[in-house]
Amino acid sequence: MKLLTPVDWPDYELIDSGDYEKLERFGKYILRRPEPQAVWRKALPEKEWEQQTMAWFRRRGGVCPPSNGEGNEKGEWILHPKMPQQWFINYSYKTMKIRFRLGLTSFKHVGIFPEQAENWKYIYDSVQGISNDRRVLNLFAYTGGASLAAKAAGADVAHVDSVKQVLNWSRENMEASGLDNIRWVCEDALKFVKREVKREKRYQGIILDPPAYGRGPEGEKWILEDNIAELMDACSQILDEKDSFCVLNLYSMGFSSLIAENLIKDYFPPSAQIESGELYLQDKAERKLPLSVFARSRF
């Protein structure tokens, strides 16, 4: 099992974590927001957190341990006078140079999950290693970090998400990164893949980043435990058996990387290159903050 964290990223830093919060730097701005996995004590005193923070997300009702694994309760941002609502950061790897527009949302998110940089690298290298067609499908694609990585490597990318505003955000990131021609699809992921099966479409890369719970654009209910097997089965019917890759990332606190690995082994061709593990961020006190589990393979 691998433990992976982003390195050599000047525009991102986890400064401290603990007491169900994390203190992060995105570019030149330092944010304080809830983190359900940070159950230990903070390394820095409260005074230092207050002095460094330029934007603080407070849940309605104050700071407390989250009531669910997602930690997606609504709240509000308390801003320093010089803190903007939106700004940009950069990420680079080899010849890939991508740019993200960040923003302060009412659900604590800012438009990027920094730990996913390790998957972006894997996606970029996997696409570069494909010799012929390079069609990549990104499901539950959010603001498009994985889509940008695949596109930067030369892939023909279909980006699927159920929230139109998020698709617009993804398009901004594509344009800011100097890329173009990503196909945007606002649809329920499972419905889309089933339709691709009927159309006999084929992809050389499939990226899945499903939430624990979610809703499609027409109210379709997504529950990870109930729907992941059906989605994996459908994906297995549209992924080429050779010269292809798959990435499965899971945020549910109830799922381990072994579950992700077993899902890929069960539904896709045998592969000697399968790997699984956890993605984490490390703060300055060298505590490792686990944020997701993954399994990925090249065929």
N, C-alpha and C positions, 0 to 999 in steps of 0.2 A: 504494500500500500504506500502510495506517495503522499507526501505533505508538501504542498506548493504554495508559494507566496510571490507576489510581484517584486522584482528587484530593478534597480537602475531606472526609477521613474521619478524624475525631478519634480513633477507636478502633483505628486500625491505622497502623503505621509500619515500614518496612524501615530499620533503623538502619545496618547494615553488611553486606557480603557479600564472599566471597573464600575461597580455599583449600578449595573444595567445601563451604562452610557459609554460613548466613545467620543474622543476628541481628535478630529481629523483636519488635515490641511489639504485643500484642493486649490492648486495654484498658489496665490498669495492670501487666500481667505481661509480662516480656521472656523470650523463648525463643530457644534456640540449637539449630539442627538442620541435618542434611545438606542440601546443594543441589548436584546434579551439574552444573548449568550455570555455577556460580560458579568458573570456572577461573582467574581473576585473583587478585592478592594482596589481603588485607584492608587496609582503610584505617586501622583502629584497631589498636593493639597488643593482644596477647593478654591483658595485664593488665586492660585496659578491658572486653574481652569477659567475662572471669571476674567482674569486679566487677558488671557489669550483669545477667548471666544469672541467672534465677530457676528455669529448667528447661532442662536440657541433654540432648538425645537423643544417645546414644552407640550406634553400631552394635556388635554383638557382634564383638569382635576389635579395637575401637578405631576412631579416625577415619582414613579413607582414601578415595581416589577410589572412586566406586561401580563395581560390576562390570557394571551394566547401565543402560540409559537411564532406567528407572523410578526407580531409587534407593529401592526399597521393601524393603530388607533389614530384618529384625526387629532390635530393639535394646531399650534400656531408657532411661527418663528418670531423670536425677539431679536431685533437687528441693531447692530452698531450703526451709528450714523453714516459711516463710510462703506457699509456693506451693500452691494448691489443685489437686485433680485435675480439677475442672470449674469453669467460670465463664461469664459471659455478656458479649457485646459487641453493640453496636447499629450499624445502618447506615440512613441515610435519603437519600432522593432525591425531590424535589418532595413529593407527599403520601404517598409510600411510607415507612413506618417499620417495619423488620424487625429481629428480634432472634435471635441465634444462641447456642446453648449449645455451648461449646467443651470439648474434653476431650483428654487425652494418650493416644494410642493406641500400640500396640507397633510400628506401621509408620511412625512419625514424624509422621503426619497429626494435625491438631487439629480437623477437622470443617468447615474452610472453606478455599477457595482465594481469597485476597484479590484477585488480579488479575481475577477473574471479575466484579467489581463493574461493570466497563464493559459487560459483556454483560447484567447485570441492568438497567441503565439502558435499554439498547436494547430489551430484552424489555418492560419497563414501558411505554415510549413506543409500541412497536408494538401492544401490546394496546389501549392507549388510543385508537389510531388506527383500530381496527376498528369498523365501524359497526353490524354485526348480531351474529351468533353469535360467541362468543369462546372456543372450545374449544381448549385448548393441551395438547400432549403433550410431556412432558419425559422423555427416555430417558437411561439411565445417570445417574440424577438425584442420586445421592449424598445429602447432607444437606439439599438442597432450596433453595439460594439462588435458583436460576432459577424454581423452582415458587412460592416466596414472592413474587418480583417479579411474576410473571404473575397470581397470585391477588390481590395488592394492587391491581393495575390493573383487576380486575374479571373475570378469566377463570375459566372452568370448567376445572380443571387435573387431568390424569391424570399421576401421578408414578410412574415405573417404575424399579425397581432390583432387582438379584438377591439382595441381602443383607438379611435381615429386620431385623437389628440396626440397619442404616442407615435403614431405613424408620421404625423406632421413634424414632430420633434426629431424623429429618425431622419427625415428628409433634410432638416436643417443641418444635422451632423454630417450627412453625406456631402452636402454642398460645401460646408465649412472645410471638409477634408479634401476637396478638389476631386471628388469622385462623381460618377453619374450612372444612370441606367439600372439602378436597383428596382426590382419589381415590388410594388407595395400592395399588400393584400390585407384588407380589413375583414377578418372572418374568424370564426371558431376554428381552432387548429385541427381538431379531430374531423370536423366536417370537410375541411379543405383537403386533408390527406386522403380521406375516403374517395373524394371526387377525383383526385389525381390517380388513385388506383384504377378507377373506372376508365380514365382517359389513357391508361397504360403509360403514364409519364415515368421517366427514370431520372434519378439524381445520382451524382457522384459524392455528394456530401449531405448529411442531415444533422442539424443541430437542434437539440431539444432542451429547453430551459423552463419546464413547467412549474407553476406555483403549486402550493398545497391546495389552495382553493381559488376559483376564478369564475368569471362569467363571460360568455361570448357576446357578440354585438346584438343578438336577438334573445338574450337572457339564458342561453345555454349554460347549464351548470357543469363546472369542472371540479371533480374531487380526485386528487392524485391517486389515492388508494383504489378507487373504483374504476378509474379510466385509463391508467397508465398502460396496462397490459393490452387493451384494445388499440391504443395509439401505437405502441411498439409493433404490434402485429401488422397494422396498416403501413407503417413506415418500412417494415421489412420487405414489403411488396413493391416498393418504388425505389429502393436503394440498389445500385448495381452491386453485383457480388464480387467484382474485382476492380482494382484501381479506384477505391472509394474509401470513405471514412464516416464515422458517426461519433458525435459528442452528446452525452447525456449529463445534464447538471441538475441537481435536486437541492432545494432549500428546506424541505420539510425536516423538522427536528427529529421526526420519528423514523427517518430513512437513513441507513448507513451506506457507505460506498460499496459494500458487498452486495447490497440489493441492486444498486445501479449496475454493477458488474454482471450480476446474474441475469438482469434484464437484457443486456446486450448479448451475452452468451446464448440466451434462450431464443432470441428472435432473429439474430443475424448470423452470417456464416462463421465457422470457426476461424479464429485469428490468433497468431502468435504474438501480435503486437498490442493486445488489450492491456490497458492500465487503468487503475482506479485509485481513489484516495480522497483527501480533503483539501479544499482551498482555504487559506487563512491569511490574516494580516497580523503582522508583528509590531507591537508598540515599542517605544524607546526603552521600556523596562524589560523587553524581550519576552513579554507574555504573548502567546499565540492565540489569536481570536479566531475560532473556527466559524466559517460562514456558509459553506456549502460542501456537498459531496459530489463526486463526479466519476464517470467511467467513460472511456473513449477508446476507439480502436480504428486501425487501418486494415483494409481488406485487400 
